[in-house]
Amino acid sequence: MNVHFSYKASKNRDTEREIKQQTDKLAKRLQVFRPDLVHLHGIVAESSTKGGGITVSLNLRLPSGQMATQSTAPTAVGAVKSTFHDLIHQLNAHKDLLRNRHQWRRMSKEHRRVPFEQTVASVTNGGPTPGVTLASRDIDLYVATELPRLNRFIDRELRYREVTGMLQPNLVRREEVVDEAIATALSGEEQRPDKVSVERWLYGLALNAISTVASRNGDETGTVHLELPAGKPNVSGTDDAYLQFHQPDDRLSTEDVLLPNRDISTPEAVALSDEFIDQVEKALTGVNPKQREAFTLFAIEGFTIEEIAEVSKRDPGEIKKSIKAARDLVDHKLPNGNALKKHLLNSSQVA
């Protein structure tokens, strides 16, 4: 555990001894976490209230959350005891919450989850972390650095399924899909193919997780959760885009005129824009779901034929046929001279 205390009041041996004892007591309750991921910061300062005394503030950061507390007492030792007592109480409640994850909303059904003690954020006393292999550390590294890309991919897949009627609106949340995919990866029940990277593997697990979560949540559609809104509020306002930002009596100045960004002109830059994704989805409207999946992974996400075959459990020959069929539809729907069409056709060529 990383410990740092700042003294803005006079330091004495009694205070330091009490802090040492309380810190050791706290550390015994944090053995389940990796020490390098635990940070305790404390401040000992004179109280600014009229009554005087000493104020002690503590901030504890864990891989699973953060908690803080503050207490004031006539003596520094008393303030330290009171503050650590409150912090330990918060920590116990936090650990109970982690243990009872299976009781959270939408998790009343029995299904697979990875115990916290087997994740990369936990350790065991004097031994290797159970269940933590090189693959799980690779997953942890990917989640820490590339999770936004996976989130965008899942958002697109959920939107496509809702628009086409394959999925009931608001039945599945992106966070649930991410949790299910990562839990599956860490559980060891799904072995990652040697030829597939962690990123590609998680994409495939995410696609499977959408169906899993939808099936699980579909069993609870009759449950009414009081914390959820009754329906979506109508915030569309007027159809006039100008009145979305201005009052009727406002004047439109030169600075208010939005000009297109001419700097975004390369196919690679266009591919990252939301407009690109929207046009791709419109062009693929009506295509077979398996053909769309193969085309999206190949032309947009950059998968190889072999990687798609591994994550989707399909024959490479079928993958090529699916890509060609979706490519022909894009070629037919998009007009000639369209920059998007040129980019998609170039990036979806298969032998």
C-alpha positions, 0 to 999 in steps of 0.5 A: 500500500502506498501511504503519504501523510502531509502535516500542516500542524505540529508533528509529534511521536504520539501522532505518528505512532497512532497513524502507524498502528491504524495504517497497519490495521487498515492494511490487514483489511486490504490484503485482497487488493494488489498493494501497488494499486492501493493509495492512502493519502492523509492530511493532519492540520489545525481545525479552522473552526472556532472550537479549534482542535486538529482535523485529519482527512483521509482519502483511500483509492482502490482499484474498485473505488475511492472513499474519503473521510474527515474528523476533528478532535481536540487532540491529533491522536483522537482525530486519527482514531475517529477518522480511521474508524470511519474509513474502515467502516466505509471499506467494510461496506465497499467490500460487502458490495463487491461480494454481493455483485450477484444481487445487483439489478439484472443479476438475479438470475444465476449466471457466470461471473469472475470472483474479485479475488481472481481478477488482476486487481487482487493478490493472495498472501505470499503466492501467485494470484489464482487465475491470473495468467499472461492472457488475463494481464493482456486483457487488463492492459487492453481494457486500460488502453483500448476500451473506448474502441470496443465501446464504440463497436458495441454501441454500433452493434446495439444500435443496428440490432435495435433499428432492425428489430433484432433487439428490443430497445433499451434491453441491453446496455453497453456496460453489460456487454463489456462486463459479460465479454471480459468476464468470459475472457477471464473465466478461462471457459473460452480459450483464445485462438493462438492466431487471434490477438486479445483485441480481436478475441474480445470483439468476438466475445462482445458479439456473443455477449449481446445475445447472452445479455439479451436472453438473460434480461429478456427473462426479467422484462416483467420486473419494474425497477423503480430507479429507471425512468418510466419513458424517454422524455421528448427533448427534440424541441423544434425541427428548426435547427436554428431555434435549437440554439437561439431565441426567436428575437436573436440575430445570427452573427458571422461567428455563429455560422458553422463551416465544414472542416476541410481538413478532414479529407483522407479516407482514414480520417473520414472512417473515424467520423460518425457520419462515416458510420451512419452512411455505412449502416444505411448502405448495409440496410437489408443485408444478411446479418452474417454478411454485415458482420463479416463486412464490418469486421473486415472493412471497418475494424481491420480483421483478417479473413482468418481472424473473422473465421476464428471469432465467428466459428465460420469457414473462411470461404463463407466469410469471403462470400459474405464480404463479397455479397455485402460489398456488391450491395454497397457498390449498388447503393452508394453513388459513383464518385462518393469518397465513402464508396471508394474507401469501402470498396478498396478496403473490402477487396478479397481474393 
